[in-house]
Amino acid sequence: MEYKKYIFDETIEKIKNVMSFYENSKQRGNVYQLYLANGDVIRYSINKNNIAHLLGVDLNKLVSHKILEKDESYNMLLQLVNNPYKYWNSVKGTINPEELFSQYVCDKIDNFNLQLQVPYPNQMYFVCKYSRERNYMAKEIDGLYADYYIARKNEQGDVVLLGLVKANDLDNNIMYIPQTSRIIKNDDDFDTNMANILKNQIITYVKGTSINNYVTGYDRNINLNTIEIMEKLQGINSLCNMTDGIACTIQDHIYNLRGFRKTRDASYDTKVLLMDINSKIKSRELINITPEEKEILDASILSIIDSYNDNLFSNDKVSSDNIDAYSDLKKERDSLISEKEELIEELRKEKELVMSLKNSIQVKDEEIEELNNTKNDYDEIKQNILSLANSLH
């Protein structure tokens, strides 16, 4: 079937709108760091030279046929969309226009805005750590493979994949670049198409996202809460059952278990401390709270303890105007201790200054002594010269 010019024009116009959207997007320049539940960290950014790849536009076809001069991908794409009539005539007479655009170009264009959105953890469907060796049946996506596929769902329930490949091998600053995109339609072949990609592959989820924009200075971190983690685990489990994928979320489990243990231990320490406080109240003993214990007690409990200690020093037969409450005395004592420490520190600095002055004086004394010795030597030499002169006369 002959490729119609109106289809070419419509496609070019859609691409032009996508480029305009990108230019005005608040997400332009964002660098994302995704923390995965399997322990991996993915750092990536969508820049203007990724757009042609993500839309399925093969500009190399135009370069190889000398229709376009080799340049940055985005600049070549601008030339194409700004003069479609010129390039239609060149393309039509040289190559099949279908070779220029992916067969999925319309789907890629329609979902580009979603790809550009911030990858909030609760909005991500799954992440696949892809390996060709794990699934020999998987087909290349537009002739490309990726190291990771990041998945979201659009409003129609289609799965929108963003394929990332490693751009460098720097140990502490590995960067990934968007290489391809694909949309898996929510239709009768959905399960089969998903299995073609995910069978025997490692599947995990995004537990946290870091956003940084070096131009605007924007910086933010977002993490899943416990309820969202449970929902993600259920979703990953269902997905693996459907596709024969391999769920890998152990690192996030370890992290959460450590957090639960820390919370549990803190709760136990609080319980023991409250039991001790209760015992002292029953026996009307003074309650002394250490700085470490203050960290785990609520402010209202600390206020009650102050009131209790005040009451121990109260006497019904003595007017409250004539006594100093315990808490006030304690505050005064703490203030005096603080002043004492400050004075000790000042004294230490003064001692250091005195020692420094003593050392300076000692150095000066040595310099004076050296000058005196030099003067004596000079006088001796002078006397010898005079004696010699007299003997010559």
C-alpha positions as CSV (number, residue, x, y, z in Angstrom):
1,M,0.0,0.0,0.0
2,E,1.3,3.4,-1.0
3,Y,2.3,5.6,1.9
4,K,0.0,8.7,1.8
5,K,1.4,12.2,2.1
6,Y,-1.4,13.2,4.6
7,I,-0.2,10.4,6.9
8,F,3.4,11.8,6.7
9,D,2.1,15.4,7.4
10,E,0.0,14.3,10.4
11,T,2.9,12.4,11.9
12,I,5.3,15.3,11.4
13,E,2.7,17.7,13.0
14,K,2.4,15.3,16.0
15,I,6.1,15.2,16.4
16,K,6.3,19.0,16.3
17,N,3.7,19.2,19.1
18,V,5.8,16.7,21.2
19,M,8.9,18.8,20.7
20,S,7.0,22.0,21.7
21,F,5.7,20.2,24.8
22,Y,9.2,19.1,25.7
23,E,10.6,22.6,25.3
24,N,8.0,24.0,27.7
25,S,8.0,21.1,30.2
26,K,8.8,21.7,33.8
27,Q,10.5,18.3,33.8
28,R,13.0,19.3,31.3
29,G,16.5,18.9,32.8
30,N,15.4,16.7,35.6
31,V,17.8,13.9,36.6
32,Y,16.0,10.9,38.2
33,Q,17.6,8.4,40.6
34,L,15.4,5.3,41.1
35,Y,16.0,3.1,44.1
36,L,14.8,-0.4,43.3
37,A,13.6,-3.1,45.7
38,N,16.3,-5.5,44.5
39,G,19.0,-3.1,45.6
40,D,19.9,-1.6,42.2
41,V,20.0,2.2,41.6
42,I,19.1,3.6,38.2
43,R,20.1,7.2,37.3
44,Y,18.8,8.7,34.1
45,S,17.5,11.8,32.4
46,I,15.4,12.4,29.2
47,N,17.2,15.0,27.1
48,K,16.3,16.5,23.8
49,N,18.6,14.1,21.8
50,N,16.6,11.1,23.1
51,I,13.3,12.3,21.6
52,A,13.8,10.8,18.1
53,H,14.6,7.4,19.6
54,L,11.6,7.4,21.9
55,L,9.3,8.4,19.1
56,G,10.6,5.8,16.7
57,V,12.1,8.2,14.1
58,D,15.1,6.7,12.3
59,L,17.0,9.8,11.3
60,N,20.0,7.7,10.3
61,K,18.0,6.7,7.2
62,L,17.9,10.3,6.1
63,V,21.6,10.8,6.8
64,S,22.7,7.6,5.0
65,H,20.7,8.8,1.9
66,K,22.2,12.3,2.2
67,I,18.8,13.8,2.8
68,L,20.0,15.3,6.1
69,E,23.5,16.3,7.1
70,K,24.8,14.5,10.3
71,D,24.1,16.6,13.4
72,E,22.8,16.3,16.9
73,S,19.6,14.2,16.8
74,Y,17.4,17.0,18.0
75,N,18.7,19.5,15.4
76,M,18.0,17.0,12.6
77,L,14.5,16.4,14.0
78,L,13.9,20.2,14.0
79,Q,14.9,20.4,10.3
80,L,12.5,17.6,9.5
81,V,9.5,19.1,11.2
82,N,10.1,22.7,10.1
83,N,10.2,21.9,6.4
84,P,8.0,18.8,5.9
85,Y,7.2,19.5,2.3
86,K,10.9,19.6,1.3
87,Y,11.7,16.4,3.1
88,W,8.5,14.6,1.8
89,N,9.7,15.1,-1.7
90,S,13.2,13.9,-0.8
91,V,12.0,10.9,1.2
92,K,9.3,9.8,-1.4
93,G,11.8,9.7,-4.2
94,T,14.6,7.9,-2.2
95,I,13.2,5.7,0.6
96,N,10.0,4.2,1.8
97,P,8.5,6.7,4.4
98,E,7.6,3.6,6.5
99,E,11.4,3.1,7.0
100,L,11.7,6.5,8.5
101,F,9.0,5.9,11.2
102,S,8.4,2.9,13.5
103,Q,5.1,1.1,12.9
104,Y,4.3,2.1,16.5
105,V,5.2,5.8,16.0
106,C,1.6,7.0,16.8
107,D,1.4,5.1,20.0
108,K,4.9,6.3,21.0
109,I,3.9,9.9,20.3
110,D,0.6,9.6,22.2
111,N,2.4,8.3,25.3
112,F,5.5,10.5,25.2
113,N,4.0,13.0,27.7
114,L,3.7,10.1,30.2
115,Q,7.3,9.1,29.6
116,L,8.4,12.6,30.5
117,Q,6.5,12.7,33.8
118,V,8.3,12.3,37.1
119,P,8.6,8.6,37.9
120,Y,6.9,8.7,41.3
121,P,7.3,5.3,43.1
122,N,3.6,4.8,43.6
123,Q,2.8,5.5,39.9
124,M,5.4,3.0,38.5
125,Y,4.0,-0.4,37.5
126,F,7.2,-2.4,37.6
127,V,10.9,-2.4,36.6
128,C,12.4,-5.3,34.6
129,K,16.2,-5.9,34.8
130,Y,16.5,-7.3,31.3
131,S,19.0,-10.0,30.1
132,R,18.8,-11.5,26.6
133,E,20.2,-14.7,27.9
134,R,17.2,-15.2,30.2
135,N,14.6,-15.2,27.4
136,Y,15.7,-16.4,24.0
137,M,12.1,-16.0,22.7
138,A,11.9,-12.2,23.4
139,K,11.9,-10.0,20.4
140,E,13.9,-6.9,20.1
141,I,11.9,-3.7,20.6
142,D,12.4,-1.6,17.4
143,G,15.7,-3.4,16.9
144,L,17.0,-2.4,20.3
145,Y,17.6,-4.1,23.6
146,A,17.7,-2.3,27.0
147,D,19.4,-3.0,30.4
148,Y,16.2,-2.0,32.2
149,Y,12.6,-1.5,31.2
150,I,10.7,0.9,33.4
151,A,6.9,0.5,33.1
152,R,3.8,2.6,33.8
153,K,0.2,2.3,32.9
154,N,-1.7,5.0,30.9
155,E,-5.4,5.8,31.4
156,Q,-6.4,3.1,29.0
157,G,-4.6,0.4,31.0
158,D,-1.8,0.0,28.3
159,V,1.7,-0.6,29.7
160,V,4.1,2.1,28.6
161,L,7.8,0.9,28.6
162,L,10.9,3.0,28.7
163,G,14.0,1.1,27.8
164,L,17.3,2.3,29.4
165,V,20.8,1.4,28.5
166,K,24.0,2.1,30.4
167,A,25.9,5.1,29.2
168,N,29.1,4.7,31.2
169,D,30.8,2.4,33.6
170,L,31.7,4.9,36.4
171,D,31.4,3.0,39.6
172,N,29.8,5.8,41.7
173,N,28.0,7.7,39.0
174,I,26.5,5.2,36.4
175,M,24.2,7.0,34.0
176,Y,21.5,5.4,31.9
177,I,20.1,6.9,28.7
178,P,16.6,6.3,27.2
179,Q,17.1,4.0,24.2
180,T,13.6,2.9,23.2
181,S,9.9,2.9,24.1
182,R,7.1,0.6,23.6
183,I,3.4,0.4,24.4
184,I,1.8,-3.0,25.2
185,K,-1.9,-2.6,24.4
186,N,-4.5,-3.6,27.0
187,D,-6.2,-6.1,24.6
188,D,-6.7,-9.8,24.1
189,D,-2.9,-10.3,23.5
190,F,-1.9,-8.4,26.5
191,D,-0.8,-11.4,28.6
192,T,1.1,-13.0,25.7
193,N,2.9,-9.8,24.8
194,M,3.9,-9.2,28.4
195,A,5.2,-12.7,28.8
196,N,7.3,-12.4,25.6
197,I,9.3,-9.7,27.4
198,L,9.2,-10.7,31.0
199,K,9.5,-14.5,30.9
200,N,12.4,-15.5,33.1
201,Q,13.4,-11.9,33.6
202,I,14.0,-10.2,37.0
203,I,11.0,-8.0,38.0
204,T,11.1,-5.5,40.9
205,Y,9.5,-2.2,41.8
206,V,10.6,1.4,42.5
207,K,10.7,2.0,46.3
208,G,12.1,5.5,46.1
209,T,12.8,8.3,43.6
210,S,15.2,11.2,43.9
211,I,14.7,14.2,41.6
212,N,17.3,16.8,41.0
213,N,17.4,19.7,38.5
214,Y,20.8,21.4,38.2
215,V,19.3,24.3,36.3
216,T,16.3,25.2,38.6
217,G,17.8,23.9,41.8
218,Y,14.8,21.6,42.4
219,D,15.6,18.7,44.7
220,R,13.2,16.2,46.2
221,N,13.0,12.6,47.5
222,I,9.9,10.4,47.5
223,N,9.5,7.0,49.1
224,L,6.8,4.4,49.3
225,N,4.9,4.0,52.6
226,T,4.2,0.6,54.1
227,I,0.7,0.3,52.6
228,E,2.1,1.2,49.1
229,I,4.8,-1.4,49.5
230,M,2.2,-4.1,50.2
231,E,0.3,-3.1,47.1
232,K,3.5,-3.2,45.0
233,L,4.3,-6.7,46.3
234,Q,0.9,-8.0,45.5
235,G,1.2,-6.5,42.0
236,I,4.6,-7.9,41.4
237,N,3.4,-11.3,42.5
238,S,0.5,-11.3,40.2
239,L,2.7,-10.1,37.3
240,C,5.2,-12.9,37.9
241,N,2.4,-15.5,38.0
242,M,1.1,-14.2,34.6
243,T,4.5,-13.9,32.8
244,D,6.7,-16.5,34.5
245,G,8.9,-13.6,35.6
246,I,11.2,-13.7,38.7
247,A,10.3,-11.4,41.6
248,C,13.3,-9.8,43.2
249,T,12.5,-7.5,46.2
250,I,14.7,-8.9,48.9
251,Q,16.8,-5.8,49.6
252,D,13.7,-3.8,50.4
253,H,12.5,-6.5,52.7
254,I,15.8,-6.4,54.6
255,Y,15.6,-2.6,54.8
256,N,12.0,-2.7,56.2
257,L,12.8,-5.5,58.6
258,R,15.7,-3.5,60.1
259,G,13.3,-0.5,60.4
260,F,10.7,-2.6,62.1
261,R,13.3,-4.0,64.5
262,K,14.6,-0.6,65.4
263,T,11.1,0.6,66.1
264,R,10.4,-2.5,68.1
265,D,13.6,-2.0,70.2
266,A,12.8,1.6,70.8
267,S,9.3,0.7,71.9
268,Y,10.7,-1.9,74.3
269,D,13.2,0.7,75.8
270,T,10.3,3.1,76.3
271,K,8.2,0.5,78.0
272,V,11.1,-0.4,80.4
273,L,11.7,3.3,81.2
274,L,8.0,4.0,81.9
275,M,7.9,1.0,84.2
276,D,10.9,2.4,86.1
277,I,9.2,5.9,86.3
278,N,6.0,4.3,87.6
279,S,7.9,2.4,90.3
280,K,9.6,5.6,91.5
281,I,6.3,7.5,91.6
282,K,4.8,4.7,93.8
283,S,7.8,4.9,96.2
284,R,7.9,8.7,96.0
285,E,11.4,8.8,94.8
286,L,13.0,11.6,92.8
287,I,12.9,10.9,89.0
288,N,16.1,11.8,87.2
289,I,15.9,11.7,83.4
290,T,19.1,11.4,81.3
291,P,19.5,13.3,78.0
292,E,19.2,9.9,76.2
293,E,16.0,9.1,77.9
294,K,14.5,12.5,77.0
295,E,14.9,11.5,73.4
296,I,12.5,8.6,73.6
297,L,9.9,10.3,75.9
298,D,7.0,12.4,74.8
299,A,7.0,16.1,75.9
300,S,3.8,15.6,77.9
301,I,5.4,12.8,79.9
302,L,8.4,15.0,80.6
303,S,6.1,17.7,81.8
304,I,4.3,15.3,84.2
305,I,7.7,14.2,85.6
306,D,8.7,17.9,86.2
307,S,5.4,18.4,88.1
308,Y,5.9,15.2,90.1
309,N,9.4,16.3,91.1
310,D,8.1,19.7,92.1
311,N,5.5,18.1,94.2
312,L,8.1,16.2,96.1
313,F,9.6,19.5,97.3
314,S,6.3,21.0,98.1
315,N,4.9,21.4,101.7
316,D,1.3,22.1,102.4
317,K,2.3,24.2,105.5
318,V,4.7,26.3,103.5
319,S,3.5,28.9,101.1
320,S,4.4,28.2,97.5
321,D,5.8,31.7,97.3
322,N,8.5,30.8,99.8
323,I,9.9,27.7,98.1
324,D,11.8,27.1,94.9
325,A,10.2,24.3,92.9
326,Y,12.5,21.4,92.1
327,S,12.3,21.9,88.3
328,D,13.3,25.6,88.7
329,L,16.2,24.6,91.0
330,K,17.2,21.9,88.4
331,K,17.1,24.5,85.6
332,E,19.3,26.9,87.7
333,R,21.7,24.0,88.5
334,D,21.9,23.1,84.8
335,S,22.5,26.8,84.0
336,L,25.3,27.0,86.5
337,I,26.9,23.8,85.2
338,S,26.8,25.2,81.7
339,E,28.4,28.5,82.9
340,K,31.0,26.5,84.7
341,E,31.8,24.6,81.6
342,E,32.1,27.8,79.6
343,L,34.4,29.3,82.2
344,I,36.6,26.2,82.1
345,E,36.7,26.4,78.4
346,E,37.7,30.1,78.6
347,L,40.4,29.3,81.2
348,R,41.7,26.6,78.9
349,K,42.0,29.1,76.0
350,E,43.7,31.6,78.3
351,K,46.2,29.0,79.4
352,E,46.9,28.2,75.8
353,L,47.4,31.9,75.1
354,V,49.8,32.2,78.1
355,M,51.8,29.2,76.9
356,S,51.9,30.7,73.4
357,L,53.2,34.0,74.8
358,K,55.8,32.1,76.8
359,N,57.0,30.3,73.8
360,S,57.2,33.6,71.8
361,I,59.2,35.2,74.7
362,Q,61.5,32.2,74.7
363,V,62.1,32.5,71.0
364,K,62.8,36.2,71.3
365,D,65.3,35.6,74.2
366,E,67.1,33.1,72.0
367,E,67.2,35.6,69.1
368,I,68.6,38.3,71.5
369,E,71.2,35.8,72.8
370,E,72.2,35.0,69.3
371,L,72.5,38.7,68.4
372,N,74.7,39.3,71.5
373,N,77.0,36.4,70.5
374,T,77.2,37.8,67.0
375,K,78.1,41.3,68.5
376,N,80.8,39.8,70.7
377,D,82.3,38.0,67.7
378,Y,82.2,41.2,65.8
379,D,83.9,43.2,68.6
380,E,86.6,40.5,68.9
381,I,87.3,40.6,65.1
382,K,87.4,44.4,65.3
383,Q,89.9,44.4,68.1
384,N,92.1,41.9,66.2
385,I,92.0,44.2,63.1
386,L,93.0,47.2,65.2
387,S,95.9,45.3,66.9
388,L,97.1,44.2,63.5
389,A,97.0,47.7,62.2
390,N,99.0,49.1,65.2
391,S,101.7,46.5,64.7
392,L,102.1,47.4,61.1
393,H,102.8,51.1,62.1
